[in-house]
Amino acid sequence: MFRLRRPWVVLFSVWFGAAVIGSFMGCSENAKTDTAPPPPPPKKTSTQTVKDKPGVVEPDTTPKVVEPTAEIIAKFQPGLALKFVEGGGADAKVLDARGIRMAALQVPSGAAQSTMLPAGPFHALLSGYIKQNLNGECSFKLVGLGNAKLYINGKMVASMTDGVGKDSAVVPLKQGYNQIDVRYAGPTQGDATLRVYWKSDEQNSSFSWEPLQPNALFARGDDDSLIKGQDEREGRLLFATLNCAQCHGLPGKLKEDSCKMPELKQRGPSLENAGQRFQQDWLVEWIVDPQSLRPEATMPHVLHGPDAQKEAADIAAYLGTQKEGLPLPATKEDGEQAERGQKLYQTLGCAACHHLEEPAEDKMDEFGRLSLYYVNAKYAPGALEDYLRRPHDHNPWSRMPEFRLKPEEAQELTNFLMANAGDELDPGKRGSAKNGQKLFEEKGCAQCHSTKQDTTQTAKPNVAFPKVFSKGCLADDDKERGKAPAFMLSASQQRGLRAFLATDGSSLTREVPAEFSHRQVKLLQCNACHTRDGVTNRWFGVNEKEGTGTQIEYLPHLTWVGQKLLTERIENMLDGVYETGARHWLKARMPAFPTRAKLLALGLSQEHGFAEFEDPQRPAFDSVLAEVGKELMGQVGGFSCAQCHDRGKEKAVQPFGSDGINLADAAQRLRYEFYMQWMMGTTRFDPTTKMVPIPITNGKTALTEVLDGDARRQYEAIWHYMQTLREMKGN
């Protein structure tokens, strides 16, 4: 038993005050004048190309340093630019470029490094700027597989050869923007992996080895190659999500079974049983003009001319015949349920993505939320309640989260929405179902939407692939569009589609998980509830403006999730298959997105440079250290972790106003590297955390009698003890 009366508590106020003064994004202003200069760049040799010498970074001229002007800074975008080039030289031809969040890269063996390029050995350049709030000093290192060189402000400071890194000396960083360039060559065999780390030993702002903070990284948004790559990717996504291939077929001679882009499998919502789900009058208005009901709608205008209203009524009448089974039981209006539904609406964060005002094209919601004003007009009796319980039944790719609502919760939410949404639409003239069925096929509705009617013959691509990108769907005006669907594309969307169609389309046969997660996090609007990369979640802004009085919960940040959690645990969470209880106090719920879960989880890990099963530095279990760790978690002679944290069935002693996470399966959820980085620099990873950081001086804690005070050894001991907690976990 170790006896020490927690002297670290006395030291905490001094340590924490100093830590807050320092910059969270980098090093302090205390730059020393006697800093050892970084090693000089190697002598020049002849430039080689990927074809000549794959897997080798060429020792050519140093990168050109560009001091960012106000004009350049105004066009900055978060993250770094990742360019795949022909050879490793400074003037090498750029084959493809995209933006990345982290200074990291992970490409599995045999996989494509980019959706726009075939798989194979590659050279890559990572470039951008590190923003420093103050002058300071940091050291850098490269970790991974392959060969790389790191340049800061034009000077080579660190390298990696065949996966063996050579750390930098102390590097001065100026206040403002410091140029960062990484030249990387993937190995000829095996995975390609790269991660850039930094640390600082400066007084008052020291931190251990950790990844570069993503909110400190910026890339030039005016880079032509980056703009081109972004346009092609936006067009690629639009080609898939707008179901272009359903009418036009695939580019070139591509076959459907060779395509790996997940969104190509996406179709419009199924219209099976539409007669029992939707109101007739809403269907008519939706078919005629989708944007009048939802300005953000991607559904095109498919009917034109003076007969559009009548044809829409006919199609709606046909869809009204799509019924099977007994009608859904209508939701009974209940004022008390509506009150409980309002609380649930606020607790689940519905207001972060939705509002109840009438939508208008000239008055878009400032938070980009979708209006629920027309839910009474849209849904047939009982259908809204059914949809809230199973939002993915008729559209597996729906962005609507699956909250696994209980029947009574769905009734309560439905009552709240029915009481606060707009009225039903005025009834219109009913159409001909017989003529509507014919129009459903003639107008191409069957290309995107399924019904019980057999449309296997009519729902085949039947429109020539576009050769002129200014006519048809991509036309700028009605005259050039003719009878083609009008998708109401923005100028940037049109530019993106044209850029993609100018390629050979082979990118559809490849998928890169990190690219998938990049676009899906944006599409699913994860930032509505979660803070990420320094951008506060939207929920706080909505709550502040609307003054609901709701106490917004602090949900886990998403900045580090790909490094923090093992890939399998991320997948289980996104799939809705996970064990609850770690944060038992949360009323908000993590929704499920099962269609996206596996690839999204893998992409989040690869964004941070981690392979699917990679867990570097995880030590083999040590029972002796586990016993030490148990003592260290205690109140007597330890860090008092037990004060706030449940440990399986064993409850926290007395939390300081905020419960801590149940640590029962922490060692099974977390990557060991992140656990250690978190313990060594808690507030650098989450400045809003309620966890009290343990003061560390020169790598030692105040518990000098335990493992010689070595902080890392002590935290390792706690890790071993946490591995024993799973069997103690309560249900």
N, C-alpha and C positions, 0 to 999 in steps of 0.2 A: 504494500500500500504506500502511495506517494503522498507526503504531507506538505502542502504549500497553500498559503491562504491567498491565492489568486492575485499576486502583485500586478498581473497584467491589467487588471481593472483600473488600478491607479494610473498606469501609464497610458491608458486608452485615450483619455481626453487630449493629452499632449500629442500623441501620435496621429489621432484622427484629424485634429485641427491642422496639423502640418500637411497631412495627405490631401485634405480638401483644397488647400491653397495651390497645390500642384496641378498640372494639366492632366485631365483624364485621357487625353488623346496622345500625349507624348511625354517628353522630358521637360524638366524645369528650365528656368532661365539661367541657371548657374553654370554656364559653359566655361570650361577651363581653357586657359591660353596655352597650356603645355601639352595639349592633346597629341598623342603619337599620330603621325600621318598615316593614312591608309596605305596598304601596299600598292606599289606602282603597277599599272597594267602591263601584261606581258608584251614581249616584242611582237611586232606584226608579222603575220605569215600570209600566204595566199589564201583567198576566200574559197571555201568549198561549198557545194550545194548539198541539199538533202540526198540527191541521187548519187553524188560523189562519195559522201562520207556521213551516212546517217548516224545519229547518236553522239555527235561531237559539236561542241560549241566553238565557233571559230574565234580566235583571238585577234579580231580586227580592230579598227579604230573605235575609240570610246564614243558613247552617244553624245549627240549635240545637245547642249543645255539651252533650253528656251525659258527665259524668265517670263512668267505669265503676266501679260498686261491686264488692265481692267477689262478690256474687250474680251480677252481670252477667258478670264475668270468668270465673266458673265455667262459664258457658254459651257462652263464646267458641268459635268454630270457625275453623280456618285460612283465610286468604284474605280477600277482601272480598265484600260483598253487591253484586250488580249488579241494579239495578231499572230496568225500562222503565216510563215514566210518561206520563201524559197531560198534556203541557206540562212546563215546566221548573221550576215553583215548588216551594218547600219542602213544601207541603201537597198537591202534585199526586197524583192518583189513581194508585196502583200497578197496572199492568196485568199484570205478571209479575215474578218475582224468582228469581235463582239465585246460588249461590256461585261465585266465580272465584278462581283461584290468584294471578294477577298483576294489577297495576294496569294492565290493557291490554284492548283490544277490537279485533277485526277482523271486518268484515262485508263480503263481496264485493258488488259492485254487483248489485242485483236479488235478492239472497239474503235469507232471513229472518234477522232479528237474534236470534230466539228460536224454539225449537220450538213454543212455546205461543202465538205471535203471527204474524199474516200479515206478509209482507214489505212494506216501505214506509218513508218517512221516520220517524225516531224520536228520542225524547229518552231519555236514560239517566242514572241516578245511580249512582255508585260510592261506597260508604261503608264505613267501618270504622275501624280504629285501627292506627297504626304503633307498635310496641313498641321503646322505646329502653332499652338497658342503663344508659346514663349520660346526663347532660345534654350537650347539644351544639348545633351549628349546621349547617344544610345549606341548599343552594339547590335549587330545583325547576324543572322545565320540562316542558311538554307538547309531544308530537310526534305528528303524524298528519294526518288530513284531517277537516275539519269545524270545529265551534266548541266550546270548552270553557273552564271555569273551575275552578281548583283551590283548595280551602280547607284550611288546616291550623289546627286548633283554632278554627274559626269565622271565620278571617280569610282573605280572598282573597289568594293569594300569586303566582299565575301564571295565564295565560290563553292561549287560542289562537283566532284568528279566521281563518276560511277557510284553515286549515292553516298559518297563520303564528303561531308562538308568541312569547310575551313572557315571558322567564325571570324568576324571582323574585329579590328581594334575599335576603340571608342571613336565614334563618328560624330562630329559637331552637326547639329541641325539648327537652322536659323528660324527665327519667328516668321511665320508666313508659310509659303509653299516651297517644298523641297522636292526636286525631281527624282523620281525613282524609275529605274529601268532594270528589267531582268531578262537575260537571254538564256533560253532553255532549249535543250535538245533531249527529246525522249529517248529511252533506251531502244535498241533494235529488237529486244525481246522482253516480255513481261510488262507489268503495269508501268505507266508514266505518272509520277507523283511529284508534286512540288508544293512546299509550304514555306513562307517567309516569316521569320520570327524576329522580334526585337526585345531588348531589355535595357534597363537603366539602373545604374548603381548610385545615382546622385542622391545626395541627402535631401530629404523632404519630398522626393518624387520618385523614389526607387521602385522598380517592379521587376519581377522575374520574367524569364522567357515566356512570351505569349505571341499569338498572331498579331499582325498589324491591325489596329482598330479600323473597321470598315468605315466608320463615320469620319475618319481622318483622310480617306483616300478619294482622289478626284481625277477624272480623265477629261481630256479635251473633247467637248461635244462637237467641235467644228472639224474634227478629223475626218477627211473624206472617206477613208477606208472604213472607219467605224460607222459613218452615216450609211454607206452602201450596205454593210453587213446588217445593220438594223433594219433598213428598208426591206431587204430580201427576206429577213426573218418575219417581219410583220406581214408581208405578203404571203409567205408560206403558211402562217397561222390563219390568215383570212381565207386562203384557198381551202384549207381544211374545215374551218368552223362554219364557213358560209356554204359548205357542201357543193363547191364548184364542180367537183368531179362527178357528182350525181347527174349533172346535165351534160357536161363537156367531156367527161372521161378524164383519164390521167395524161399528163404531158408525155410526149414522145411515145415510146413503146413500153412504158411501165405497166406492170401487172399488179393488180390489187394485192395479191398475196406476197409481193416483194416489198410492199410499203410498211415501214415500221413506225411512222409518226402516229402516236396514239389518237390524236384529235381527228385523224382521217376516218376513224370508226364512229365518230360522233354523227348523229343524225338529228333532224328536228324532232321535237317531242312527239311521241306516239299519239295518234288520235283515236286509238281504240277506246271504245266506250265513251266517246266524246259527248254523246247525247245525254249521258247521265252526269257529266262533269261540268259542262259549260252551258251558259245561258245563250239562247239563240241570238238575241239582239247584240250581245257583246261580240259574238263570233262574226256577225255581219260587219260591225264597225272595225274589228281587228283585221279582217280580210281586206277591207277597202283601204284602210289607212292605219297601219299598226302604230306609227309614230304619234298619232293623235291621242292614243291611250297610254303610250309609253315612248317618250321621245328617244330613249336609248335603244329601242328595239332594233334587232338585226334582221327581223322578218322583212322581206322586200315587198314593194307594191307589185303585185302580179297582174292586177286588172287595170285596164286603161279605157278611156273613152266614156261615152254617155251611158253605156250599159253596165258600168262597173258595179253600181249599187245593186242592180237586179241580179247580176251574176253572183255577187257576194251572198245575196239572200238565198240563191239556189244552192250554192256550196254549203252554206250554213245549214240549210234544210237537210241536205244529204248527211252531213256530220251528225245532225240530230237523230238520224236513224241508227247511228252506231251505238247500240245498247246491248248489254248482256247481263244476265242475272237480275236480281231484284234491285229496285231503286235504293240509293243510299238513304239511310234514315236522316231526316232533317235535324239540324242542330237546334235544340230548344233554346229560345231566348231566355236569358237569366241574368238579371242585373248584378247579383252577387258574384256570379262566375265572371262577368265582365270586369268587375273590380279586381278580382284575383288575376284575371288575364292581363290587366294593365301592369300589375306588379311583375308578372312573368315576362311580359314584353320588355320591361326595363331590365330585369335581372339577366335575361339571356342576351341582352345587347342588341335586340332587334332594331332599335332606333339608330344604331351605328351604320346600318345598311339600308334602312327604310324610313320613309316619312308618310304621313297621311294626308298631305295637302294635294289638291288637284294639280296634276302635272301640266306644264306649259312649255312649249319649245323655246319661247323667248324668255323663260325664267327657270333655268336649270338649277337644281339644288346645289348649293355651294359645296356640299360635302360629297357630291356624286352619288347620292342615295336614290334608290328606286321608290316610286310612289306606290302605295297600297290603296289609293283612293278608289279604284274601280273593283275591289274584290267582291263587293256585293253584286255588281253588274256582271262580273265574270263567272262566278261559281254558282252552279246549281245547288239546291238545298243539300246539305251534308257533304258537299264536295270539298269545300275549303278545309273542314275538319279532317277529312280523309287525306288531303294533300299534306297538311301539316304533320301528320303522323308518318307518312311515307312519301317524301318529296321526290325520291328517285325512281319510283315505280314506273313512270311513263317517260322518264328522261334521265337515264343513268349519269349523264354528263351535266346535269343541272348544277348551277352554282349554289343553289339553295342548300344550306347545311342540314344534315341529318342529326337532329338533337335527341332522337329516341324518346319522344314525348310520351308520357302516359296518357291513356284515353281521356282522363279528366283534365289534364293539362291542355290537350288539343281543344277540348270543348271550351275551356276558359279563354284561351287565346282567340278562338273563333268568335266567341261572344264579344270580346273586346274590339276586335277588328270590325265586326258587323255593326257595332254601336257607334264607331268613330269614322268609318269610311263613308264614301258618297253613296247616293241612292242608285237604284237600278236604272238602266237606260230606258228611254221611252220606247214602247213596243213599235216595231215597224212591220211592214208587209211581209208575210211569209213567202218563201220561194218554193221552187219545184225541186224535190229531192232527186227525181229522175234526171232532170237536166243538170243538177248539181253534181251527181256522180260522174257524168260525162265531162263536165268542166274540171272537176278535180283531177282527172287524168290529162285532159287537153292542156290545161294551164301549168302542168308540171308539179302540182302539189304532191303527187305520189312519189316524186323524185326524192323528197326529203322527209315526208311524213307517212307513217304506216297506218293502215286501218285493217279491219278484218277482211275487207274485200281483197281478192287476189289481184295484185298489181305488178306481178313479177315481170310481165311482158312490157307494160307501159313505163315502168320505173327503171328503164335502162338509159344510159347516156344517149341522147338523141340530138345534140347540138354540136356542130363542128367546134373543135378547139380554136380559140381566138388566135388570129394571126395579126390583126390590127387592134391595138389596145386603146383605140379612141372611139370605138363603136360598141353597140350592145350594152352589156352590164357595166362596162367601164366608161361609157360615154359621159360627156360633161353636160349634155342637154337632152331634152326629150326627143328632138328630131333625130339625132344620131343614135339614140337608144332604141327607137322603134318600139317593138312589142316585147322587148327583153325586160326582165324584172328590174325594178329600180331599187337599189340597195341603200340609197342615201349615204354613200361613202363620203368620208371627209377627204380633203386634199391629200393628207398624209397617207390615208388608207389606199387611195387610188395610186399614189406613187409607189407604195409598198407592193401592191398587187402587180403593177406593171414591172417592177424590178424583179419580182419572183418569176413572172411569166417569161422574162427575158433569159432566165437560166434554163438548164436542161431538165429541171424538175427532179433530178436524181436525189436531191436532199430529202425527198419524201421516203426514200428507202433507208434512211439513217435516222437514228435518234440519239441524242446525248442527254442523259438524265439531268445534268446540271442546267442545260438549256430548258428542259421541260419544267423543272422546279422554278426557274427564274420567271417564266411566263405564267405559271399557274399560281404562284404566290400573288402576283399582280392581279390575275383574273379573279381569283377567289377573294380578293380584298382582305387578306389576312391582317393587314395593318388597321382594319376597322376595329379590331379588338386587341391586337398585340403591337407593342412598340418594337421597332426593328431598325437597326443601323442609325440610332439617334433620332428617328422620326417617331414622335409620340403618337399613340393610337388615336384614331378618329373619334372613338367613343367619348373621350374626355372633352374634345372640342364641341361635339354635339350636345353633351350634357350641360356644358357651360353656357352655350348659347340659348338652349331651350329651357334652362332653369327648371329641370324636372325635380330637383331635390334628391335625386337618386345618388347614393354613395357608390361611386364607381370602384370596382375592385381592381387591385393591381394584378394583372394576369402575367404569366411568364413571358419574358422578352423572347423574341424569335431570332435576335441577332446571332446567337451562338448555338442554336439548336442542332445544326448539322455536325458540330464538333462535340457538343455536350452529350447528346444521347446516342446510344448504339442504334444503328440503322434499323434493326428489327423492332426496337421499341418505338421508333418514330412511325414505322409502318403500322404496327398494332394500334397506335393511338389514332392515326388517320383512318384506319379501317374500322374503328369503333370496337376493337377487341383489345381491351387493356384493363388492368386491375385498378380500381378506384381507391382512394384513401390517402394518397401521398399529401394532397392538399385538401383535407376534409372540410375545411372552413369555406371553400369557394362555393358560391351559389351559381356562378356562371358555369357553363359546360363546354367542354371541347367537343365540337361537332365531328361527324364522320364524313369522309369523302371516299368511299370504298373503291370507286372506279379509278381514282388517281393514286391511291395509297402507296402501292409498291414503288412505282417509278418516282413519285414525288419524294418519298423517304430517301431513296438512293440518291436523287439529285441534290437534296439538301446536304447530304454527307459529302458528296463530291464537290459541292461549292466550296467547302472548307478544305479540300485536298485529301479527304479520307475515303479509302475503299470501303466496300460494303461491310466486311468483317474485320476491318482494321481497328485495333485498340492498342496503340503503341505504349510500351513501358508498363503494361499491367503486370504486376508481380504475382508469382505463384503464392498461394495461400500459406501463411505462416501463423501457426496457432500460438506461438510464444508472443509474437508481436500483437496478435489479436487481444491477448490478455492485457498487454500494455495499453492498447487502444481503448479497451473498456474502462480502464482507470482514467485515461485522459478525457473521456467523455463525461466523467462524473463531476460532482460539485466539490468534492474534497480532493485536492491534489490534481485537479484536472481543469479543463477549459469551460466546464459547466454547460456543455452541449445539451445535457439532459434537462437543463432548465426550460428550454423551449421546444425541443424535438421529441416527438414520440419515437419509440424504438420497438416496432412491432406492437405487441399488446401492452407493453410498458409505456404508460403515459408520461408526458412532460411534467416536470415538477411544478413549475409556475411560470408560464411564458410572460415576457415583458410586454404585455399589451398586444402581442401578435404571435400567433401560433407558428411553430416551425414545421417544416416538411417531415412527414414520417419517414425515417431513414431505413425502414425495413428492407426495401429492395433497391436502395440507392446504388449499391455496388453492382447490381445486375442491370441497372438502367444507364449508368453513366460510363463514358469513356474515362479511363484512369487519368489520361493526360489533362483533360478538362477539369476533373476533380481537383487535381493538384494545383492547376493554375487558378482555379476559383479560391482555394484555400489560401494561396499565397497572395492573391490580389483581388479580394471579393468585390470591392466597389468599382474596380476598373471594368468588370464584366456586367455589373448592374448597379449604377449609382443610386437607385431607389430601393435597393434591398433593405429589408428589416434586420438582416443578420448583422450582428456586431462583429466587425473584423478583429482578428487576434493580432495585436501588435508584434511586429517582427523587426529585429534590429540585427543587421549583419547576418541574416539567415537564422537567427536564433529567437526563440520565444522566452518569456519570463520563467518558464518551467525548466530551469537549467539542470535540475536533478534527474530529469527524465530524458534518456537518450542524448545526454549532453546538451540538451536544449535545441538540438537540430530540428528546425521546423519541418523540413521535408520528411525526416524519419518519423517524427511524431504524427504527422498527417498520414503517412503510410501505415502506421500502427492503427490509427482510427479506421482507415480503409479496410484493413484485415478484420477488425472487429465488426464492421458493418456487413461483411460477408457472412457473418454468423447470425445476422438478425432475420434473414428471410424465413427461417423455420419458426421464428417467434411472431411472424406477422399476423395480425388479427384480421378478420373478415368483416 
